[in-house]
């Protein structure tokens, strides 16, 4: 992208959350961190499940903009409930599309649909930019999509394995010092 460029890309939900909460370095989190620190991420839109033919998992739209209208802020839209049931796939109606577009164009935080966070808030949350983390649907926590739940489970397992290795190392040192 040139210095005035803007793009939107559809990705899996893990692209905005994978690696957050891990000790040390994580490639995906580190990439998000660089994008946030350079103030390039304008918006993240969480899409409903079962929209795409290659997967039933929800996706996200990541909007990157080199000339953001609201520097230092990121708009997060949880559009996971904005769909009509279809066969074989769900779909967005004109009304759903209009709701999402209005939130984006009006830069609006709306209860149960969208939130606006700062770069600092993103950093405090370890660069997790998943809209479901910041926007609860119907006043309650949203049930995680299976794909994101599996990603979080894998991350927790990695953290557990690392903690176990750290504990083993501490015990090795203590034993080498004669501690029993």
C-alpha positions, -999 to +999 in steps of 0.1 A: +000+000+000+012+035-007+011+062+020-026+069+014-037+033+009-066+015+026-075-022+023-099-047+037-092-084+039-112-113+050-094-136+075-101-163+100-110-151+135-077-164+149-058-138+129-069-111+155-064-132+186-039-161+182-009-157+203-023-132+228-016-142+264+015-162+255+048-157+273+076-145+251+074-140+213+045-151+191+047-143+154+010-135+148+007-114+180+039-096+171+026-088+136-006-074+151+015-054+176+034-038+148+002-029+130-013-014+161+018+005+171+021+019+136-016+029+139-026+010+107-056-010+119-088+010+115-115-016+121-121-053+127-155-067+118-165-101+132-188-119+107-214-145+114-208-183+112-216-203+081-212-175+055-185-191+035-185-223+014-151-235+025-159-234+062-187-229+087-164-209+110-170-171+112-145-148+097-133-113+102-128-083+080-096-064+089-095-028+076-061-014+073-057+023+066-026+045+063-047+077+067-072+068+095-100+092+102-096+085+139-059+082+147-051+061+178-085+043+177-097+010+164-134+003+157-145-033+166-178-045+152-194-077+164-217-086+135-219-122+146-257-120+150-263-100+119-274-127+095-304-145+080-305-183+080-301-198+046-296-231+030-269-242+027-253-210+039-263-180+061-263-146+044-263-109+052-294-090+042-294-055+029-304-043+064-275-062+080-250-047+055-265-012+061-262-016+099-225-027+097-217+000+071-233+027+092-214+017+123-182+019+103-189+051+084-203+069+115-175+056+137-201+045+163-198+025+195-232+009+200-241-015+229-241-051+217-227-042+183-195-022+184-168-007+205-140+018+199-107+011+216-075+029+218-041+016+208-032+016+245-062-006+253-052-030+226-017-031+241-032-038+276-051-067+261-019-081+245-030-070+210-061-093+210-084-074+186-113-099+186-145-079+186-162-105+208-136-096+235-149-060+237-185-063+225-209-086+243-240-096+224-274-094+242-257-082+274-239-115+279-207-131+269-208-145+234-202-182+231-169-187+213-170-202+178-155-236+179-125-226+158-116-197+183-122-220+213-098-245+198-072-218+192-075-206+228-073-242+241-041-247+220-027-214+234-035-225+270-018-258+264+013-241+251+013-218+282+009-249+304+037-267+287+060-236+291+051-232+327+058-269+333+092-266+316+100-235+337+091-254+369+113-283+359+142-259+353+137-243+388+136-278+403+168-288+385+185-257+398+173-263+433+184-300+432+218-290+419+221-267+449+214-296+472+179-286+481+157-316+490 
